[in-house]
Amino acid sequence: MEMIHRSAGLSERYLETRMLDEQLARIRAHRNNIQRYRRLAATHLSDRERQFVERRLSEEQTALEALTSSSYQVALTARASAEPPASLEAAS
């Protein structure tokens, strides 16, 4: 019975870790897009191109802000629900 509980705990931790990894990948993608649009905005652009770049920059910043506020909640929830490592359990 304890073996089933431990394997369930491992798969739960794996899923939480995977979710966090995916969130971090999305954050990096938005951050990279923001940097790219900022570099583009610093170049010579037509009015129409500048409007497009500024709109996309704003959209990426909004998406990043939404994602970072939710990813902190995911990270804190995952930490709070995680069981202590086996090495700490053995020391008790």
Helices and strands as residue ranges (DSSP letters): H 2-41, H 47-81, H 86-91
